[in-house]
Amino acid sequence: MLDQHERRRHGRVPIDLQLIAGDYWSSPRAHVVDLSVWGLRYYTALDAAPPRQREVYLEFMLPDDGEPVCALGLVTAEQRDQLFCSRSVRFTQLSHRDQQRLRDFVRRRFRIAA
């Protein structure tokens, strides 16, 4: 059962990926720290973080894959301190092909970790 702090229902793998995350007017670079088939968590410098918004555009490359994953996502949690902004995002629009690529990648990572 999920406790009050852990709301995720799907496994996430720790990862180190560069990300373009933004709205329709700006897309600052960010850093993905965990990833699942259904969403991700990323950090960006506070001065590069767009104003709080609910929907973000996401673009990132999976390791050893030549095509970017592109998605829209809904910000489900956000934390800010003096230097950084951390956001958890649930994918809302993701192509079937990109979803399958993510599913395969996450399964491989879980298999390697086991």
N, C-alpha and C positions, 0 to 999 in steps of 0.2 A: 504494500500500500504506500502511496506517496505521502510524505509528511508535509507540513505546512510550508516548508521552504523549497521543496523539490516538486515542481509541478509538471516536469517533463514526463511524457508517457512513452517516449521512444529513446533508444540508446543514442548517445552522441559520442563521437570519437574526438579526442584531442587532436588538434592540427595546427599547423603554422602556415597560413595562406594570406596572400595579399588580396584585398577586396576593394572594389569601387562601390561605394554605398552612398546614395544620396536621394535627392528629390529631382524634380524636373528642371531645376535651375542650377544646381551644383552637385558635384559628385566627388567628394573628397576621398582620398585613399584611406583605407582602414586595414585592420589586421584581424583575421578570423582566428578564434581560439578553440572553438568546438563546432562540430558539424553533424547534422543528421539528415535523413531523407526529408524531414518536415521543417527544418529550420537551422539556424546557426546563432552563434554569439560572436560579436566583434567589438574591438576597441578602436577608438580614433582619438587624436589629440582634441582636447576640448575646443580650442580655437578653430579647428577644422570641422567640427561637428555642425551639421545644419541645425537650425532651430528644431525644437521638439516637434515631431510630426508622427503621424500614425503609419503612413505607407512609405516604403523606401524601395528604390531600385537597387538591385544587387547584381554584381558581375564578378566572377572569380574563376580561376583555373584549378582544376583538380590536378594533383601530381601525375606526371606521365600521361597527360591528356592534352591534345592540341587544340581543343575547342573550349571557349568559355561557357560556363553555366550562367544563364541570365534568368533573373526571376524578379517578381515583385513580392514584397513581404510586408507583414503587419508587425509593428514594434509592439511586443508584449511586455517588455520590462526595460527600464533604463536607469542607470546609475551614473551620477556625475560627481567628480571631485574637483580639486583645483587644477588638475592637468589633463585628465582623461574622461572620456564618455564611453560607457559600456552599454551595448544594446543587445537584447535577445529579440530575434525576429522569427516569426512563423511564415513560411512561404504561402502566398495566396495565389500566385500565378507562376506556374513552372511547367514547361513542356513535358509531355510524356517521356520523350527521349532523355531530357536532362534528369527527370526523376529516376529513370531506370539507371542512368549513369551514377547518380548519387547512391542509389540502393546498392549497386554492385560494389562501389568504392567502400561504403560503410561496412558491408558484409566482409569484404577482404580485410579491412582493418581490424574488425572484431576477431576474425579467424587468426590473424597474426598475433594478436594480443593474448589469445587463449592458450 
